Amino acid sequence: MHTHTPVLLEETLELLAPKPGECALDCTLGLGGHSEAILRLTSPSGQLVGLDADTENLAAATKRLEQFGSRVHVLHANFRELPECLPLEYQTFDLILADLGLSSPHIDTAERGFTFRSDSDLDMRFDQTRGMTAAMLIASTDRITLRDIFNTYGEVPAAHRLTDALIDRRTTKPVRRSSDLVDVTKGVYGYKAHDHLPQIFQALRIAVNDEMVVLESLLSEAPKLLKSGGRFAVISYHSLEDRLVKQAMKRLATDEKDPITGAVSKKADFEILTAKPIVPGKKEVTDNPRSRSAHLRAIRFLEGYTPLP
Ligand SMILES: C[S@@+](CC[C@H](N)C(=O)[O-])C[C@H]1O[C@@H](n2cnc3c(N)ncnc32)[C@H](O)[C@@H]1O
């Protein structure tokens, strides 16, 4: 049976502060660890809508959360489909969580193709029911776009050399399996290949799942779904994501100013709850090394503010 240890669980609960009867949206249900804890704290009547792009995780979470009966509503959806994917009766929430990226079963299940540590088809999709796999992306993407993917999403050194090697290789034989990609990488970087494989696989995964674009969409839509006083928390796992989260939250919490006088023309609707990102302590990183890059940020939708005239 697969497991996934929820990251920064206590800290997330402290910021989201679930109360009995509140309504929650978990945009990345995973195996339901955070959701289970939220449901306990919102009992006896609090509701939770949980979505995930991955049908296998969704099935596991559904089973885990069965104990909460009709308080839970599970959806197979990408959070880029918010708010349209929501059931009509759930349009606003007291708390919203997005715990981005991979879950442990993605890494531990070789056939998903997320890791260079085992050989399998290069898939890397969270949602295996639709979209292009990493192998399809390598086969069909033009040279400049492919190089940009490695540069931007992985900061892969000499990304042009890796791109050229992949394009050379695909003219004769497809790059279909993780071992094919590892071979090409070794051909380019020699004994240093292992230093670069994590970034190369990360870059492809981000591109396959369009992770930066869907995150932008989430950061623009989720705050609109908060009830007055509602809290929105995001856990990200690499600096590109954290930068987007930080900027979006800062924008929401900044007063609008008259461009000529500089006077505040509209007070911000949100307050930042995390002056600095919250990161896991030593003990959590030791117990769960996969938490090591986590950054948690949160905002609150201010209640009862009065816009300035
Ligand atoms: C880090 S895990 C969440 C773990 C969860 N908090 C728990 O405690 O079990 C991230 C989950 O988000 C899902 N996911 C990633 N991107 C998504 C997206 N754009 N829309 C919906 N789900 C997504 C993944 O399939 C994965 O199950």
The ligand as a Tripos MOL2 file, in Angstrom:
@<TRIPOS>MOLECULE
LIG
   27    29     1     0     0
SMALL
NO_CHARGES

@<TRIPOS>ATOM
      1 C1          2.1060   16.7320   -2.5970 C.3       1 LIG1
      2 S1          0.7350   15.8050   -3.1460 S.3       1 LIG1
      3 C2         -0.5230   16.1910   -1.9830 C.3       1 LIG1
      4 C3         -0.4520   15.3600   -0.7660 C.3       1 LIG1
      5 C4         -1.5920   15.5930    0.2180 C.3       1 LIG1
      6 N1         -1.5580   16.9120    0.7880 N.3       1 LIG1
      7 C5         -1.5900   14.5430    1.3120 C.2       1 LIG1
      8 O1         -1.4580   14.9170    2.4960 O.co2     1 LIG1
      9 O2         -1.7150   13.3540    1.0150 O.co2     1 LIG1
     10 C6          0.2280   16.6750   -4.5470 C.3       1 LIG1
     11 C7         -0.9760   16.1040   -5.2560 C.3       1 LIG1
     12 O3         -1.4300   17.1050   -6.1530 O.3       1 LIG1
     13 C8         -1.8330   16.5110   -7.3560 C.3       1 LIG1
     14 N2         -1.7250   17.5510   -8.3610 N.ar      1 LIG1
     15 C9         -0.6190   18.1170   -8.8590 C.ar      1 LIG1
     16 N3         -0.9330   19.0820   -9.7310 N.ar      1 LIG1
     17 C10        -2.2820   19.1380   -9.7710 C.ar      1 LIG1
     18 C11        -3.2220   19.9390  -10.4800 C.ar      1 LIG1
     19 N4         -2.8180   20.8780  -11.3260 N.pl3     1 LIG1
     20 N5         -4.5320   19.7380  -10.2760 N.ar      1 LIG1
     21 C12        -4.9640   18.7690   -9.4120 C.ar      1 LIG1
     22 N6         -4.1290   17.9760   -8.7260 N.ar      1 LIG1
     23 C13        -2.7960   18.1650   -8.8980 C.ar      1 LIG1
     24 C14        -0.9020   15.3420   -7.5440 C.3       1 LIG1
     25 O4         -1.5040   14.3560   -8.3470 O.3       1 LIG1
     26 C15        -0.6960   14.8810   -6.0950 C.3       1 LIG1
     27 O5         -1.6260   13.8670   -5.7710 O.3       1 LIG1
@<TRIPOS>BOND
     1     1     2 1
     2     2     3 1
     3     2    10 1
     4     3     4 1
     5     4     5 1
     6     5     6 1
     7     5     7 1
     8     7     8 2
     9     7     9 1
    10    10    11 1
    11    11    12 1
    12    11    26 1
    13    12    13 1
    14    13    14 1
    15    13    24 1
    16    14    15 ar
    17    14    23 ar
    18    15    16 ar
    19    16    17 ar
    20    17    18 ar
    21    17    23 ar
    22    18    19 1
    23    18    20 ar
    24    20    21 ar
    25    21    22 ar
    26    22    23 ar
    27    24    25 1
    28    24    26 1
    29    26    27 1
@<TRIPOS>SUBSTRUCTURE
     1 LIG1         1 GROUP 0 **** ****
